[in-house]
Amino acid sequence: MGPFLRHGRLAAVDVAYCALTDRCHAALVLWDVAARRALGQWTASAPAVFPYVPGLLSFREIPPLLPLLRRLPEGAVDLLLCDGQGIAHPRRFGLAAHLGVLYDLPSLGWAKTRLVGCHVEPAPEAGSAEPLMDGAEQVGWAFRSREGCRATFVSPGHRLSLAAALALARGLAGPYRLCEPARAAHGLTRRAMAEAMRG
């Protein structure tokens, strides 16, 4: 997967919002890419400090992620993997772009839904991709991570090219629609939210 994973570790992050409690539940998974396993995982919960504004979700989601990212020693990861957008965003500055700039790390947005642009449907085979275009500008890829599944949307956040973003997504793809580190972080946020609801 090129020079972006020279140490073989990434940090996958996800945030879930609970409308009933007005709290955000964040998760971070430190992932060993070669071994395909988690080296560590953490969660945090905090009140939402920013209202729901389409296109500005990173201002709600970043605050609960900050204490988790501070746990990582300097140089611990080569890449931030975000359940959200990179430059495939109306302002070209989604969650992955925002976090990448904050930490000056290569960052990749891998979203389940499209926020901007249009695309041709990728071929049904795993690894197939088609450019995600916003007008005349390519902002990411519609990516088929598993054969026959619905496309996901991959875009560079910070310090990645479009080609590098696609190469990383292909290298990280596994047996599920979302790659394993993203699935692990997603599962943690949902469990944390469910536990908080149970009291």
C-alpha positions as CSV (number, residue, x, y, z in Angstrom):
1,M,0.0,0.0,0.0
2,G,2.9,2.3,-0.7
3,P,4.7,4.7,1.6
4,F,1.6,5.7,3.5
5,L,1.8,2.7,5.8
6,R,5.5,2.3,6.3
7,H,5.0,1.4,10.0
8,G,1.9,-0.7,9.2
9,R,-0.4,1.0,11.6
10,L,-3.5,3.2,11.2
11,A,-6.0,4.8,13.5
12,A,-9.6,4.2,12.6
13,V,-12.1,6.6,14.1
14,D,-15.9,6.8,14.3
15,V,-18.5,8.9,16.1
16,A,-22.1,8.1,16.8
17,Y,-24.6,10.7,18.0
18,C,-27.5,9.9,20.4
19,A,-30.4,12.4,19.9
20,L,-32.1,11.2,23.1
21,T,-29.2,12.2,25.3
22,D,-27.6,14.8,23.0
23,R,-24.3,13.1,23.4
24,C,-21.6,11.9,21.0
25,H,-19.9,8.5,21.4
26,A,-16.5,8.3,19.8
27,A,-14.2,5.3,19.2
28,L,-10.6,4.9,18.1
29,V,-9.0,1.6,17.0
30,L,-5.3,1.3,16.6
31,W,-4.9,-1.3,13.8
32,D,-2.0,-3.5,12.6
33,V,-2.5,-3.6,8.9
34,A,-0.3,-6.7,8.2
35,A,-1.7,-8.7,11.0
36,R,-5.3,-7.5,10.4
37,R,-6.0,-7.0,14.1
38,A,-6.5,-4.3,16.6
39,L,-3.6,-3.3,18.8
40,G,-5.7,-1.2,21.1
41,Q,-9.2,0.4,21.2
42,W,-10.7,3.2,23.2
43,T,-14.0,5.0,23.5
44,A,-15.1,8.4,24.9
45,S,-18.4,10.1,25.4
46,A,-19.2,13.8,25.6
47,P,-22.1,16.2,25.3
48,A,-22.6,17.5,21.8
49,V,-21.1,21.0,21.6
50,F,-22.2,21.9,18.1
51,P,-25.7,21.7,16.6
52,Y,-26.5,19.6,13.6
53,V,-25.6,21.6,10.5
54,P,-25.3,19.7,7.2
55,G,-21.7,19.9,5.9
56,L,-20.3,20.9,9.3
57,L,-20.5,17.6,11.2
58,S,-16.8,17.6,11.9
59,F,-17.4,20.4,14.4
60,R,-19.7,18.1,16.3
61,E,-17.6,14.9,15.9
62,I,-14.0,16.1,16.4
63,P,-14.3,17.2,20.1
64,P,-15.1,13.7,21.5
65,L,-12.3,12.3,19.3
66,L,-9.6,14.6,20.6
67,P,-9.0,12.8,24.0
68,L,-8.7,9.5,22.1
69,L,-6.2,10.8,19.6
70,R,-4.1,12.2,22.4
71,R,-3.6,8.7,23.7
72,L,-1.6,7.9,20.6
73,P,2.2,8.4,21.0
74,E,3.8,10.6,18.4
75,G,4.6,8.6,15.3
76,A,2.3,5.7,16.4
77,V,0.3,5.7,13.2
78,D,0.8,6.4,9.5
79,L,-2.8,7.1,8.5
80,L,-6.1,8.3,10.0
81,L,-9.1,6.4,8.6
82,C,-12.4,8.2,9.1
83,D,-16.0,7.1,8.8
84,G,-16.8,10.2,6.8
85,Q,-15.7,12.4,3.9
86,G,-12.4,13.7,2.9
87,I,-12.6,16.2,0.1
88,A,-15.8,14.7,-1.2
89,H,-17.6,17.5,0.6
90,P,-19.3,20.7,-0.4
91,R,-16.4,22.7,1.1
92,R,-13.8,20.1,0.2
93,F,-13.2,19.7,4.0
94,G,-15.0,16.8,5.6
95,L,-14.1,15.0,8.8
96,A,-11.1,13.2,7.3
97,A,-9.7,16.4,5.8
98,H,-10.2,18.3,9.1
99,L,-8.5,15.7,11.3
100,G,-5.7,15.2,8.8
101,V,-4.9,18.9,8.9
102,L,-5.2,19.1,12.7
103,Y,-2.6,16.2,13.1
104,D,-0.7,16.7,9.9
105,L,-1.2,13.1,9.0
106,P,-2.3,11.4,5.8
107,S,-6.0,10.8,6.2
108,L,-8.6,8.8,4.2
109,G,-12.4,9.3,4.2
110,W,-14.4,6.2,3.7
111,A,-18.1,6.9,3.8
112,K,-21.2,4.7,3.5
113,T,-23.2,7.4,1.8
114,R,-22.4,10.0,-0.9
115,L,-22.5,13.7,0.2
116,V,-21.7,15.4,-3.1
117,G,-21.1,14.5,-6.8
118,C,-22.3,11.8,-9.2
119,H,-20.8,8.7,-10.5
120,V,-21.2,5.7,-12.8
121,E,-22.0,2.6,-10.9
122,P,-18.9,0.5,-10.4
123,A,-18.6,-3.0,-11.9
124,P,-19.9,-5.7,-9.5
125,E,-16.5,-7.2,-8.8
126,A,-14.7,-6.4,-5.5
127,G,-12.2,-3.5,-5.9
128,S,-14.1,-1.9,-8.8
129,A,-14.2,1.9,-8.7
130,E,-15.5,4.8,-10.7
131,P,-14.6,8.5,-10.3
132,L,-16.9,10.5,-8.0
133,M,-17.3,13.8,-9.9
134,D,-18.6,17.2,-8.6
135,G,-19.0,19.1,-11.8
136,A,-15.7,18.9,-13.6
137,E,-13.7,18.0,-10.5
138,Q,-13.0,14.5,-9.2
139,V,-13.4,14.5,-5.5
140,G,-13.2,10.8,-4.7
141,W,-14.3,7.3,-5.8
142,A,-17.4,5.2,-5.8
143,F,-15.8,2.0,-4.6
144,R,-17.1,-1.6,-4.5
145,S,-15.3,-3.1,-1.5
146,R,-17.0,-6.5,-1.8
147,E,-18.5,-8.3,-4.7
148,G,-22.1,-7.3,-5.2
149,C,-22.4,-5.0,-2.3
150,R,-23.5,-1.3,-2.5
151,A,-20.8,1.1,-3.4
152,T,-19.0,3.0,-0.6
153,F,-17.3,6.4,-1.1
154,V,-13.6,6.9,-0.7
155,S,-11.8,10.3,-0.8
156,P,-8.5,11.7,0.2
157,G,-8.5,13.9,3.3
158,H,-5.0,15.3,3.8
159,R,-1.6,14.4,2.2
160,L,-3.1,11.8,-0.1
161,S,-3.7,11.9,-3.8
162,L,-6.9,10.4,-5.4
163,A,-4.8,7.5,-6.7
164,A,-3.3,6.8,-3.3
165,A,-6.7,6.9,-1.6
166,L,-8.0,4.2,-4.0
167,A,-4.9,2.1,-3.6
168,L,-5.3,2.2,0.2
169,A,-9.0,1.3,0.0
170,R,-8.2,-1.7,-2.2
171,G,-5.4,-2.8,0.2
172,L,-7.6,-2.4,3.2
173,A,-10.8,-4.0,1.8
174,G,-11.8,-7.3,3.2
175,P,-14.9,-9.6,3.4
176,Y,-17.3,-6.8,4.4
177,R,-18.7,-3.6,2.9
178,L,-16.5,-1.6,5.2
179,C,-12.9,-2.5,5.9
180,E,-12.2,-4.3,9.2
181,P,-10.7,-1.4,11.1
182,A,-13.6,0.9,10.2
183,R,-16.1,-1.9,11.2
184,A,-14.3,-2.3,14.5
185,A,-14.6,1.4,15.3
186,H,-18.2,1.5,14.1
187,G,-19.1,-1.4,16.4
188,L,-17.4,0.3,19.4
189,T,-19.4,3.5,19.0
190,R,-22.7,1.5,18.7
191,R,-21.9,-0.6,21.8
192,A,-20.9,2.5,23.8
193,M,-24.2,4.2,22.8
194,A,-26.2,1.2,23.8
195,E,-24.5,0.9,27.1
196,A,-25.1,4.6,27.9
197,M,-28.7,4.2,27.0
198,R,-29.0,1.2,29.5
199,G,-27.5,3.5,32.2
